[in-house]
Amino acid sequence: MKKSVKKVVLAYSGGLDTSVILKWLQDEYKCEVVTFTADLGQGEELEPARKKALELGIKPENIFIDDLREEFVKDFVYPMFRANAIYEGEYLLGTSIARPLIAKRQAEIAKITGADGVSHGATGKGNDQVRFEMGYLSQDSTLTIIAPWREWDLNSREKLLAYAADHGIAIEKKGKKSPYSMDANLLHISYEGGILEDPAAEPEESMWLWSNSPENAPDTPEYIEIGYKKGDPVTLNGEELTPATMLKTLNELGGKHGIGRVDIVENRFVGMKARGCYETPGGTIMLKAHRAIESITLDREAAHLKDEMMPRYAKLIYNGFWFSPEREMLQAAIDKTQEWVEGAVRLKLYKGNVTVVGRSSDVSLFNAEYSTFEEDEVYNQKDAEGFIKLNALRFIIEGKARREKK
């Protein structure tokens, strides 16, 4: 039975899929459509989306194009990087972390416009449907959710193009179409589909859009310094930058030096494995730098416990649980550890590599008097004997008991 809905806020890019969805919602649900296009730094001109929406009969007051770049980095990317979050050892969660913000803003627009429904263009096979809808439900569980890919039979590009032609939807051709399904924002760009569906096939060099290949990167290394405060990067080479500008600049530097490419097979939340390639140049630099500043400012046990929490935290984000109480609980613990994570990290960028070459902090826990291999007056090496014996006491007791039984 088809859901009843009067007005729907659609996550809208202006491309083939969402343009077809827009018309399909009008025809199938006989509802008013509000379009929402988020600027997350994907590098595309967004005003054409407004023009396309107008052509499809959307009222000007029902077209929202919002610049969310600063909010995205400050309130979503930075908190995630305080955790050093990586999914399955390699994925820096570039798509995963963007979906909660889009869903949150969609729900806000629904309230502003009096809409009773929301819709997205995620397929029934992927993770994004979960991320969007968990986001909607966390913000307003009364909203009706429409996921066209789970309802219609337009399950191929050819069928979508035929629908567009039949319904007078103009689809602009921007040169040769990429064979890949791509998603981009300030944190990353992803590639799926095409030849990547064979996990044994090496992607063509032409696929990568953001970075030089390491082989073609500059032959001279570049040194940069990132300054940290409360676990977040605040300065680059001494200049204070906003979160979005910081990430954009690091993307440019990392891309120039061939940094941040990964090719992985990941386990989707819905059950199947999927192969994806990602470029995350700025994020790769930030992760390396953040771990470096933590290495001199975090207590050992706090750092180790934080590392144990990280896989759970990353999995929550990947699976769409950004707004969950457990993610917020972990975030509070992580943020507590960051109170004194401040100082500067010097890095060398060269041929696909990020190398830490120095780190300093006014609140560093690195104490040369204790760490030195030279003579010192603060550490009594004889104390180590008792320390070792006490830590080995259970081994001693067990060994003695086992010997007596033989």
N, C-alpha and C positions, 0 to 999 in steps of 0.2 A: 504494500500500500504506500503510495507516494505521500511524503510529508507535506503538511500545509505550512506555507511560509509566505509572508507578504513582502518583505524586503531583506535582501541578502548582501552582506559585505564580502566581496570576492578579492582574494589575494591575486592581483592582476599585474602581469608584466607587459602586456600588449603584443606578445608573441602568438604563435599559432595556437598552442594549447589553450591558453587562458582567453583568447579572443573567441574561440569556439565555445568554451565553457560559458562565457558571458551570454552569447546568443542562445545557447542551449538552456540556460537558466530562464531566460525570458520566455522561451517557447514551451519548455516542459513544465515549469513551475508557475508560469504567468505572473512572475513577481518582479518587483522593482529591484534593480541591481545598483549597488554602490561599489565603485572600484577603488582599491587601495594598492598603491605602488610604493614600495619601500626603497629608499636610497640607502643601501648599506655599503656603498663604495664599490659596487660591481663594475664601475667604469663605463656604463652605458648611458647614452642620452635618454632621459626619462620623459621629456615632454612629448615625444611621439606617442607615448602611451595615453596621454591626455587626448591627443587628436583622434586616436583610434577609438577611444571610449566615446567621444562625442559623435563620431561617425556611426557608432552602433546604438545611438539613441540615449546615451547616459546624460542626465542633467548635469550642468556644470557644477552645481552645489553637491553633487554626489560623486565627484571625482577627487580623490585624495592622493597627493604625491608628497610624501613626507621624507625629509632629510633626517635619518636616524643614525648617521655615521658616528657622531660623538657618543650618543647613548649606547650604541652597539659596542663600541670599544670600551668605554668607561664602566658600564654596568654589566656587561656580559663577558667580553673577551678578557679584560683585566682580572676580574675575580677568578675566572677559570685558570689563567696563567699563574695566579698566586698558588694554585694547587699543583702546578707542573703537570696538568692533566694530559694524558695520552691514552687513547683507546687501543688496546691490544698491541702496545709497545711501539706504535708508529704513527697512528692517525691523530692529528692535532685538532680534530673536531670542528673544522671550519664550517661545514654545513650545519652540523648538529646545534651549534651555539647560536646560529642566526634564527632558527625557526621559533624559539620561544618569544623573541622580541616581536617578530611579525605577528604571531598569534595574539600577543598581548595588545598590540596596537589595533589589530582587527576588532578585538572585543571592545576596545575603547571607542572606535569609530561606530560600532554597532550601537553603543549607548548614545553617542552624539546624534546619530541620524535616526534613532528609533527603529533600527533594524532588528528583526527577530531571528535572523539566520546568518551563518558564515559559510564560506566555501573556499576550497583550495584545489590546486591542480596536481596534487601528489597522486601517484598510482597506488593500486592496491597491493603491490609487491614490495614497496620500499619502506624505509624507516620514517620518511617525512610525514606520511599520513598520521602516524602515531604522535610525532612531535607537535604537529599543528593541533591535532584534536585534543591531546592532553593539555596543551596550552589554552585552548578555548574553554575547556571544561573547568580548568583551574580558575579562570577569570569570571565566567558566567555560565553556569551549568544549564540555564534556561534556553540558551541559544540552540537553534536547530542547525545541525551540521550536515552539509551536503557535499559529498565526495563523488563527483561525476564519474571518475574512473572505476568506481565500484558499482555504478548503475548502468552506464551506457555500453554500447557495443562498438564504439569508435576506438578500437584498441590497436590502431596502427597509424603511422603518419599519412599513409595513402587515404585512409578513411577520414582522417581529420581534414586533409586538403579537399577531399570531395565534399565534405559537409560545408567547408568554408566557401567553396565555389557555388554550391547550391543555395547558400543563404546570403550571398553577396558580401562576404567578409573578405576585404582586401588583405592579402598577405604579401608584405614587401620582401623582395628577394635581395639579400645583402651579399651578393657575390656567391661563391661556392659554399654550399651548406657544409658545416662540420659534420663528420660522421659520428661525433660523440655527443652524449648528453652531458651538458656542462652546467655548473653552478658556481657563481663567483660572488664574493663580498670582500671587504677590506682584509679579512684574515686569509682567504685562500681562493683558489679556483680548482674545481674538481672535473674529472673526465671519467665517463663510464660508457659502456656500450661499444658498438663497432667491433674492431679487432680485439678490443680489450676483453671481450667475452671469452676469449681463449687465453687462459692464464699463462700459457707457454709463449705467447706472442709478444715480442718486444714492441713497445709503442714507437711510432715514427717520431723523429726529432721535430718534425713540423707540428706535432700535436701541442707541444709545450708553448704557451703564449706569454708567460710572465718572466721566464728566466732564460738566460744564456745557458747553453750546455757547459758543464765544467771545463770541457776541452777548449771551448771557445771563449771562456771568461778571461778577463785581463790577466796578463802575465805578471803583473805587479800587485802584491797584496795591499789591502786597504785597512787601516787601523781606525777603529771608532771607540768612543767611550759612552756608555749608558749610565746615567745617574738614577738611583732608586730612592724612593721614599715610601715607607709602609708597604713594601713589596711590589710597588708599581713603578714602571719606568717614567721618569718625569723630565729628564734632560738628555739630549743627544749632543755630544761634543760641546757640552757646556751651555747649550741653548735649550731653554724651557719650551716644550712642545705640548700641545693638546693631545689627548689619547689618539684621536683619529689621525692627526698629522704625524704623530710618532710612528704609528703602524704603517701609514702610507710611505713615509720616508724610509723606514727599514725594509719595506717591500722593494722599493727601488734599489736600495743598496744590495740586498740579498739577491734580487733578480740579476743585477749586473754581474755578480760574482758566482752565478750558477748554484745558489744555495736554496734548499727547501723542496727538492723534488723527492717524492716517494711513490712507489708502485707496490700496492698491497692487495691481498685478498682478505677481506674482513667478514666477520660473522654478523649478519643483519639480525635485528631484534625479531623480525617476523619468521626467521628460521633458516633461510638459505645463505650460502656464501656468495659474496660478490667481489669482483675485482674492480679496483678503482685506482686512478692515478691522481695525485694532488701536488699542487705547488703552494707552499706556505713559507715564502722566503722570510718575511718579517717575523712571523711566529717562531720559526726555527731559531732565529737570532735571539729573540726574547727568551725562549726557553733555556738556551745555553747560558745567557747572561743572568737570568733569575736564579738558576741553580748555583751559579758561581757566587753571587752576593749572599745567598743563603748559606753557602759553605763556611763563611766566616762570621755570620751573625746569628745563626740558629744553634741552639743547644743540641747536643748529639741526640738525646732521646726524643726531643720534640721533632727533630728532622726525620728520625727513623720512623716514628709513629705516623708522621705526615705522609711519608712515602708508602706506608702500609695502607693508609686511607685512600690514596690517590686512585688506584684501579677501580674502587667502588664508586668514587666520585665521578670518574670519567665515564663509567658504564651508565650511571644515572643520566648524564647529559646525552650520551649517545642514544639511549633508549627513550628520551623524551620526558624525563622527570625533573626538569629544571625547577619547576615550581613546587616540587614535593617538599614536605616537612623534613625528610631525611637529607635532601640536598642542602636545604637551608641550615640544618644542624651542622652538617659537615663544613659548610661555608663559614659558619661562626667560629668553629674550631680553627679552621685554616687561617681566617683573618686575624685571630688572636695571635697566631705564631708570627704574623707579619709586622707587628707593632715596631720592632727594632730592625727590620730588614731594610737597611738603608746604606748608601755608599755609592761607589762607582765601580764599574767593571770595564776593563779594556779588552777589546776583541780584535782578532785578525781575521779578515774575510779574504779567502783565497781559493779559487778553483773548486767550488762546491763545499768548502769546509768553513766552519766557524770555530775558531780556536781561542780559548780564554788565555790571555797573556798577562793579566794582572787584575787584582781586585783589592779594594781598600774601603775602610769604613771607620768612622770615629767611634763606633760602638762594636768594633770587631772583637770576637772572642778568641781570635788567634793571638797567643801571647808568646812572643819569641823567647822570653826568659825561660819558659817551661819547655818549649818545643826544640830549642837549639841542640845541636849535636856537639857544641862546644861546652866548655866548663860553665856551670851555673851555680847560683847560691840559693835557689828556691826549691829545688827538687832533690829529695834524698832517694837515690836509686835503690838503697837497701829496703825501702818501704815496699818495693815491688814483690819481694819474696813472700811476705805475708798476704799480700793481695792475691797472688797466684795460688797460694796454698788454700786460702779460704774459698776461692772460686772452684778449686779442684776437690774440695772436701767430699762432695757427694761421689766423685769418681773413686776417691780413696776408700770410702766406706763400702761402696759397691764391690770394688775389686777385692777388698779383704773378705767380704761375705762370700763371694764366688770362690775364692781360693780355698776357704774353709770347707766348702761343699764338695770339692774335688777329692 
